[in-house]
Structure formats: structure tokens, C-alpha cells
């Protein structure tokens, strides 16, 4: 009987369409799940969506629709992107599923009846984006210490969970299981920041909104997100307070929860304590991965730096997205993503290293041997070094994947491909083909290349499944068993066709296309011509827009865009960079020294890879004119 392996992602919150940083988690987890299947484990891979809470209720109200209709739409977007990314999850749970809601109600009641939950009153500060309460001392300059959002002072009746009752037991568990929280730095963070100061009782119900699972014995309360959402890991497996389903008995405890570092506290403190109170085993491990930053900033829609996986895949394909996400996220530090970096890495590794290697090797096989695998002869030192590199890197890849170091693991596979490309340069097959003696040697060279490519494709499968299967299909093999060996490729076998894997991208052209789309997305809705149809605003609304006089000190074109100029503008209290779409109408020389009107309190945007801290006022549709100010206007003065 196969050894079981139960792996989960955090369930995605249905407030908004998931961005590329959210997508990383499902792709990373999928790579681990596929790897575990290939080494013979009985894998169950769970993901899903978290659908209750005040934030969702507020979003739904703004759109004038019911919360359920809102989460149905966003959950569909989440699942659609997970499916697009070719992820092999076994179940997608929604916290609005009837079975989940029913069991969560029973869990809450059980904890209350056994004295772990009591009624009280909460008075403190609440962060809506994080759905978390904070005390005054925990705030950072009066804002949420985690996300930086404005918090609201809140006072309401609530139920509380007695965290302190289980603190010592949790500390003993963490000490006895050193790999329970990984990486190590995350474990130290939990111990030093939360356990050592002592646990406060946890608010587990709310009365200030209604979109949640009602408390069975006190229906004006809804069960707070962390008991609701965290319980998905067991409700999805058929857990019930009264009985345990087949899946639960087969797969629990979970082997690893894959989560983002921002929700580590909830998974390594609150969730284990809830399980202790229920009398259930704790998960074996919680792995907290870092974030993807857009450039050097946290990705967020409000900052204008959001990248979405489905949109990115239109340019580089699904495996192009998967490759970048897996290979560019360090084990314990944040990764960085920009369109420029994605395209450069795509061209260098996927188009050149992998795609070109497969293409030219199959072409040489067809040209020199009619598309049939030649016989391998005696191996020389160059051949042995190629094969030894492939074997060593495959072994190292295995070790890295067992440690969830996926970026390092996929690098191992690409080291095999790099070595194969170097082998072509060393052996020069086109030279060997010119003589009879060389043709004999050429048989061994082509055999080794084909064998190593087949070997690499099998080990590439957890990361780039579609690409690996395309290569494997040309060899008539399947990507199933990680313990594949070199030298087993059958001589005399006819090779199949392999489509082009990764066409090289024109970086400048594609970046222009992407940035033009970004500019268009930021353009206002088409101007209404009739004044009576314009939406009226009050004077207070107008004064929210901070217009200031700025003087252009420097100006230059952005090489990757025909429409954008990058300006350094003196605002009186400092110099800021502004990117403006006026390059078709003004040269840099025409702008230097001019005084302009700047929308000074506009949120930062990223255009063509450049940060922009404001907007210059201009008018016109066909022939755009910048509004210049008289030299007498003082730099930094307010325009009204």
C-alpha cells in the first residue's frame, strides 16, 4: 500500500481576482504534489476559496448584489486561474459549501460546550483587509502592523477562545517537532513575537456583519473567519464532530500546509490549538513561503503594480508563467517579478536553453539518422561527464524537492539542459557528420543527447507538466516514475515529432504592447459630451485632488515606449519622478524648464517599469496640449 501524502494550499480569499503572487502558491504546491506522486506517494491535494467576512459583504453591497452572488463569481475566477495553470488538485473546497458550514457550526458548538469558548465583549482596533483585531500597542503609527491599512475602533459583544489554556502544550509540541514550522526563521518569529509574550484569548465571533456562518445557539453572532476558514482542511476530508469520513481517516494528519508568510500565526498557533481542543492530531508541518514583489513593492491593485497569471500567460504561455514563478522565488526571501524580467528569463532559459536544445537535437536525429535513435558506442570522458552531471543533478533535484526548495530543484533540471547544450558545442555533431569515422562517433553523441533530454523531461514534469509531456510524447514515454535511469533509451526506435516549445519573444515589441495596454487601462472612460449628463461632485470632492505647481528639471524618453516621457519635477518640497504619455506631442527638450500642474496626491503607478508619483495635466484628444503655468507661479504652490 502506498504511503499517503496530504498537502494543502491556504484557501484563497474571494475579495478580488487573485494576482500573480496568489497564483504562486498553487503552482508551487502543485509542483510538490506532482513530485510526490512520481516518487510513489498516495497524494491528496486540497485547495479552495475562503468566502465569508465583512470585506466581502462590503464589496457585494457596493456592487448592489448578494454576497453569495459575489463570491460565486470570484470563486469561479480563482478556480479558473488554478485550472488554467494546469494544477492537479484533488478537491476545490468552498467555505459556502453546505457540508462545510454544517460541520463548522458543530465544531463551534462543541468547543463552547466543553468550555473552550466563552461570551465576552471586544474593545479594540479592527483591520478589515486582514480580518484581525489588534490592541493599541500592536498598531504601527495607528495602522495595521501587517498590511498598513487604516484600522477601525470596534466595540462589540463576541465569543472568545481560551488560547492560553493550550499555550504550554503547543510550545511543547513545537519543541518536540523541530520541523513543524519551516523555514526556521518563521518558527523563531512565532516563538519570539507571539508565544513568549503570552497568548491572548482569540475573538471567534462577530455581530457587526451578517455574511458568515451563524452561531447555532446565538444566531446574532457569525463564526469568525479563522475557525470557519481553517476548518476547511478537515471538513473537506469528511471530518465531522460525530464521525470521521473515509478520506479523513485515510489522509489526516496533513503532511504539510503550504501558506503565505502573512498568515503563519493563524496556521501555527490558532489552528493547532483548535485541533488540540477538538482532540485531533496536528498537521505534521506548516511551510510558509515568501511573497512576490512587483519590483521592490508589495503587489497591490491600489499601487497599480498588479500582474495577473491569466494575462501573463497570453504572452509566455502557462508553462512560461509556471517556470518564472517556481524558479524566481527564493526559499526564505521575497521574489521579484516584472514583465521585463519574465521576458528575459523566458528567452534565455525556455526558448534558448530548453526549446532550442530539443529542436536542434531532434532535427539532427532526423537529418543524420532518419529520425531513428542510433546505437550508442563506447563512451569517452566528455560523454561520461554529461551523464554524470545529469545523474547528479537529478539526485540533487530530489533532495531539494523533499525540502520544498523548488527554485533550487528546477535549477537542477536546467543545469542538465545547460550541460547538454555545452556537450553539443564540445562534440560538434555537424563536423562529425562529414567523415565516416566521425559518423560512428556521431551515433554515440546523438544517442546521449536524446537520452539526456528524455531523462531531463521526466524530471521537469512536476514543474512544467505540459512541456515535459510534449517532449516525452516525441520519445514515446510517459512522465510517471521519478526513478528513471539513463541508458535505457531503445536504439532503433523511431522518434516522433515535437512541436515548437517556446518561440523567442521580441522583448521591445512585447513590452511596448504590454505597456500600451496598461496605459489604456488607466485612461478615463470616454468623455461624455453633454454637460447635463456629467455626474456632479461637491466642492469637497474637488478639493480632494491636490493640484500643485511643479517645474520640470529633467526629461527623457523611455526606450521601451513610444508614448511615454520620464520627468524629474521639482515640487517645492522635493523632486519626484512622473511618467507622462505625451511623448508623441512634446520632445524632452520642450519640457525642460517648464512649469506644469501636477496632481500631487495621486497613488503611485508603475508604467513601462518606471515608477510615477503624480500626473501632469493636459487636454485634447487628437492633439494633446500640456497646461503650462506662468513663470511667476511659485514652485509647490497650490492650484485652485
N, C-alpha and C positions, 0 to 999 in steps of 0.2 A: 504493500500500500504506500502511495506517495506521501511524503511529508507535506503537511499543509503550510500555506503562507498567506496570511490575510493582511492586505495593505489598503490604506485609505488615503484620500486627499481630505483636506478641510472642505466642507461644503461651501460652494460659492454663494455670496450674498446677492439676493435678487434686487438690488437697488438700481443697478445700471449694467449695461453690456460689459462683459469682462474685457479688460485691456490685456496687452501682451504680458504684463507682469503676472496677472492672474493666470494666464494660459500656461506660463512656465511650469506651474505646479503640476498640472495634469499631464503635461508632456514628460516631465522628469519622472513622475510616478509611473507613467506608462512604460518608460524605458526599464525601470526596475522590475515591473510586473512581467514584461516580456522576457527579460533576462532570467527571472526566477522560473518561468515556465520552461525555458530552454535548458536549465540545469536539472529539470525533473521534478520541480515542486508542484503541488496541487494549489494553484493560486486562486484567491478570490480578491478582486479589485473593486473597491467601492468608491463612488464619488456621488455628487448630488448638489442640491441647492437649498439654502437657508432662506426661508420665506416669510418670517414673521418679524414684527418690530415697528417702532414708531416711525422710523425713517421711511419704511415702505408705505405705511399709512399716509404719511405726509406727501410723498411723491404721487400716490394714487389720487389723493384729494386735489392736488394741483392739476392733474390731468382730467379730473372730473369722472373718474371711473372707480369701480370697486377694487379693493386691494387684491382680491383673488384674480381678477382680470389682469391687473398689472403684473403680478408675479407669474401668471401663466405665460405672458409674453416674454418676460425677461428670462424665466427658466428655459423657455424654448430657445432663446438666443444663446444661453450658456451651453445647453446640450448640443445645439447646432455647431458651435465652435469646437466643443470637445470631439464631436463626430468628425468634423472637418479635419481636425488634427490627427485623425486616424488612431484614436486612443482605444485601448482594448478593455475598457471597464466591463465588469460583470453585472453591475447594477447601478442605476442612477436613482437615488432616493430624493424625494421632495418632502420638506417638513410639513407640507399641507396634505400629504398622503393620509388617508383616513386611519390606516393601521398605526402610523407613527403618532398621530395626535392622540389616538385612544390609549396607547401604551404610555406616552409621556404623562398623560393625566393620572394614570395609575401609579407611575413612579413618584410623582409629586405627592400623591395621597399617602403612599407607603412611607415616604420619608417624614411626612408630617405626623402620621400616626405613631411612628416609633420615636418621635421626639427630636428628630434632627432638624426640623423646620418649625419656626415659631412666628407668630404675628407681632409686628412692631411698627415703628414709624421711621421713615428715612428722611434725613435732612442733610443736604449736601449739594454737590455740583455734578451735573449730568452732561456727558458728551454724546450727542445723538449719532454722529458717524461711527463712533466706537461702541455705542450702546453700553457705556460703562459709567459707573459712579466714581467720583473722586472726592477726597476731603480737600479742604482749603490748602493744607500744607503740600498736597500732592500736585497741585496745579503748577504750571510753568508760566510765570507772568500772567496769571489769571486765565490761562488757556489749557486745553487738554495736553497732558505731558506726552501722549503717544502721537497724536495726529496734528496737534496745534490748532484745532478748531475752537471756536468760542463755546464755552460751556454755559449751561443754564442752572441757576439756583433752583433746587427742587425740594419740595417737602410733601410727602405723601405716605399714606398707610401702605405697608408692604410686609411680605413674609421674608424671613431671613433663614439662611442655612448656617448651622453651627460649624464653621470651618475649624475653629481652634480645637474642637473635640478630637479631630483626626490628624492634627498637625504632627505630633510626635511619631505617629505610625507612618505618615508619609515621609518624614525625614529618615526614619529607619529604612524604609523601602529604597529611597534614593541612595543611601549609603551602601546598602547591600547589593544594589544593582547599578554599578557604575556607568553602564551604557544606557540606562533608562532615558536620560536626556542627552541628546547629541546635537551639535558638536559640544565639546567640553566647555567652551566659552559660554554657551547658552545655559548650561547647568549652573555654572558659577553665578550667572546673572539671577537666576531664580532663587538660589540659596541666599545670596547676599542681599538682594533687593526686596524679597518677599517673605521668605521663611524665617530668616534671622530676626527681622524686626517684629515678627509675630503676625499671624493671620487674623484679620477682622472677619466678622460674620458677613456672609455674602447675601446681598439683596437678590431674591429669586422670584419676585412677582412685581407687577406694576398695575396701577389703577388709572394712570393718566392717558392711556390709549386702549383701544379695544382689539386691535389686529394681533391676535395671539391665541394661544390655547387656553381656554378658561380654566381656572382652578375649580375642580369638581365640587368642592364643599363651600366655596366662597366665590361665586361666578363674577363678582365685580372686579376680581383680580384676574390678570392673564399671566401665564407662566413665563418668566423672564427667559431671554434668549439662550442663556448658557445651559440651563437644564434642558430646554427644548432642543437646541441645535446639537449639543454634544451627544445627546442620547441617540442620535441617528446611527452611530457606529454599532449599536446593539439592536435597535429596533429594525434596522434594515436586514438583520440576520435572523429575525423571528423571535427576538427576546420578548418575553412578557413577564410581568411580576409573578404570575401564577404558574407559568410554564415556559420552557425554552424550546424554540424550534430546532429543526434538524440542522439548519445552517449554523445556528449559534453553537450548538453542541459540537459541530464539526470544526469550526474555524476560530472560535473565541478561546483564548485571548488574542487580540490583534497583535500581529508581529511588528508592525510599525505604522504609526500615524505620520504622514508627511504633511507638514503645515508651514505657513509663513512665520517668520520670527516675531511678527507683531501679535500673534495670538498664542504665544508659547505659555504664558501664565495660565490661561484658561485650560490648556491641554495637559499641563504638568502639575498643576495644583488643584484647580476646581474639579476637573474630570476624574482624576484618580480618587479624590475624596468622595465624590458622588458614588463611584463604583464601590469603594470601601463600605459606604453606608448601605448600599444595596446587597453587600455580601458577595460581590462578583470579583473575579480576577482582574488585575490591572493589565493594560497593554504592556507588551514587552519593551517597546521603545517608542520614543517620540523624536522625530528628526525635524529640526527647524531650519528651513533653508533661508538664504538671504533674499533680497529684493533685486529687481531690475530697475536701474535708474535710467531716465531719459537724459543722456548726457551726464550731468552731475547732480540732477534734481530727482526727487521722488516723483514718480509718474502720477499725474492727476489731470482730470478734464479741465479743472479751473485754471491750471497753468498753461493750457494749450499745448502740452507736450505728449499727449496720449497717442500710442500706437496700438492698433488692433490686429490680432492674428489673421483674421479673415482678409483684411485689406492688404497686409504684408504678403500673404500667400499668393495674391494676384500677381505679384512681381517676382517672387523667388520660389513659388511652389510650396506645398505643405512640408515636404522634407527639407526644403531650404529654411523654413521657419524653425522646424524641429532641430535642425543642426545648429543654428545660431543659438537658440535658447539653451540647449544642453551644453554646448561647447564653451559658451561665454559666461556661464555662472560659476564663480569660484565656490569652493566647499563652504567657506565660512565668511566670505566678504561679499558685498553687493556687486552685481554685474552691471554692465553699461550697454545700452542699446541706442543706436541712432540708425537712420536709413543709410547713411554713408558707410558705417561700419558693417552693416548687414551685407551690402552690395560688394564691398571689398572682400569680405570673408567668403562670400558665395563664389566670386570669381576665382579667388586664389585656391580654395580647398575643394569646392564641389565641381566647378567647371574644369579647372586645370588639373588638380591632383587626382580626383576620382574619375570624373566623366571622361577626360581626355585619356587617362590610362586604360580604361575599359574599352573605349572606342578604338584606339590605335592597336591595342593587343588583339582584339577580335579582327580588325582589318588585316593585320599581319598574318594571323592564322588563316584567314581566307585567301590572302594573296599567295602565301608560300606553301600552304598545305591543303588548299581547297576547303577550308573550314572544318578540317578534321583534327582532333587532338593528336599531335605527334608523339612518338615514343621518347621517353627520357633516357639519355645515356649516362655516362659517368659524370659525377659531379666534381667540379673544381672548387677552389676556395671562395670564389665570388658567388657561386651557386649556394654553397653551404652557409655563407654569411646571410644571404637573402632569406633562406629557410629558417635559420636560427633566429633572425630578427623577428620573423613572423610568429614563430612559436613563443618566443619570449614576450612579445607584446600582447599576444592573446592571453597568456598566463597572467600578465600584469593587469590587463583589462578585467579579467575575472576578479582579481583581488580588489581592484578599485570599486567595482560594482557591488561587491559584498560590503564595502564601507560607505556606499552611496556617494562616492566621488565620481559622479557621472561625467563631469567635464574632463577629468583626467582619464577616465576609461575610454571615452570616444577618441581622445587624442592618441591613445594606444593603437586603435584601429587605423587611424590616419597616418601613424608612423609606419605601419606596414605598407600602406599605399605609397608614401614618400620613398620608402626603400625600394619598392618595385619600380618606381619611375627612375630612380638612380641606377637601378640594375639595367634598365634599357640603355641609359647613357653609357654604362660601363661595357656592355656586351655588343652594342651597335648591330642589331639584327640586320639592318639594311646592307651593312658591309659583309656580314657573314653570308648573306644570300648570293653574293657574287661569285663564290667559288664552291667546288664540290666538297672540299674539306670543310669549308665554312658551313655549308648546308647541314652537314651531320651535326655540327655543334649547335646550329640554329634550332634543331629539333628539341634539344635539351632546354635551350633558352625559352622558347615559346611554351613548352610544357610547364616550366617553372612559373612563368608569368601567369598562365591560365590557372594553375593550381593555387597560387598565392591569391589571385583575385577572387577565386571561388571561396577560399578559406576566409579572406577578409570580409566578403559579402555576408557570410553566415554570422560572423561576429559583429557585423554592422546592423543586423536585423533589429535588435532592441531599440536602436536609436533612429534609424531611417528605414522603417519596415517596407515601404513601397519601393524604394530604390533597391534595397537588398533583394527583394523578391524578383524584380526585373532582371537583375544580374544573375540570380540563381536560376531563373527560368531559361536563360540562354545556355546554362550548363546542364539543364535537365535535373536539377536537385532542388531540395526544399530546405528552408531555414528553420530547422527544428531542434537539432541537437548541438548544444554548445561544445561538446567534447569531440568536435570534428578534428580530423588529422590531415596532415599534408601527405602528399604522395599517393593518395587514393583515387586521383582523377584517372578515369579509364582511357588509355590510349586507343586510338581508332574511333573514338566516339565523335559523331558529327555535332558541331556546335550550332546552337540556334541563333536567332537574331536578337539583338538588344537595342531597343530604341535609344535615341539620344537622351542621356540622363539629365544633363544640366547645360543648357546653352549659355555661352558667355554673355553677360549683360553690358550694355553701353552705359557706363556709370553716369556720365554727364547728362546724356539724354534722359535717362530714367529719373535722375534726381530732379531735373527740370520739370518732368511730368508730375512727379510727386508733389513738388513744392507749388506748382501751379494749382493743383487740386487743393492744397492746404490754403492757398491764398483765396481761392474761390469759395471755400467753405467759410472763410472769415468775412466774406463780403456780406453786406446787409441785404435783406430781402428787397426785391425790385421796388424802387421808389414809387409810391402812389402819387399820381399826377394831380388828383383833385384834392384840394386842401380840406374840403369838408369831410373827406374820408380818413384823414390822418387821426391817429389816436392822440388825444390831448394829454398833456402832462402838467403837473403843477410846478410852481417855481422852485419848490423844494427838490423835486426830481431833477430839474435842470442844474441846480447848484451842487448836486452830487458829482457832476462832471467838472473836474478841476482843470481849467484851461490856463496855461502859463506861457509866458514868452520865453523862447529858447533861441540861442544863437548857434548856428552850425559852425563847428570848429574844423571838422574833418568830414570828408565824404568820399566813398569809393564804391565801385560796382562789386556785386557779389558774383564771382566767376560762374557759379553753378546756376545762375538765374538771369534771364534777360530782363526781368521786370523789377528787380529789387536793387535798392541802394542802401548801403550801411553808413549811417551818420553818427558822428560824435557831437552831442548837443550840450552846450553849457546851459544849465537850468538855474543858475544863480546860487544854488546850494550844492552844486556838484555837476559833474559831467556824466551823462548817461548815453547808452547806445540805443539807437532807434533804427529799425528796418522799415523802409517805406517802399511801396510799389509804384514808384514814379520814375524808374529808370528809362522808360520809353519816352518821357516828356522833358526830362532835365538831365544834363550831364553833371558829374560830380563837381566840376569847376563852377557851374552856375549856382550851386547850392552853398558853397563855402562862403562864410561871412554873412549870410542872410539870417534875418530874424523871422522865426516862424511861430505859429500857435501849436502848442503840444498838449494833447490830452495826457496830463501828467499822472493821473491815478488809474490808468488802465492796467489790468492784470498783465503780467509778463507773458509774452508769446515766444515761440521758437519757430523761426522761418528760415528754411534752407540751412538749417543747422546753426543759425545765429540767433542769439537772444535779443529780444526787442522790448524795451521798457517805456512804451508810450506810442502815441500815434500823432503824425503831423497832419493838420487839417488841410484839405484840398477839395476842389469842386470840379464838376464837369463829368460827362460820360465819355464822349469821344476824344476830347482834347482836355486833359486834366490840368488844372492850374492850382499851384500851391498858394495858400493865403500868406503873403509876406507882410511883415509889420514894418512900420516906420522905424528908422534908426533911433529915434528919440525914445522909443518904448524901452523901459529898463528890463534887462535880462532877469527872469524869475518873477516878474510882476504878474499878477493875476489878470486874466482877460475876462470881461463880463459885459 
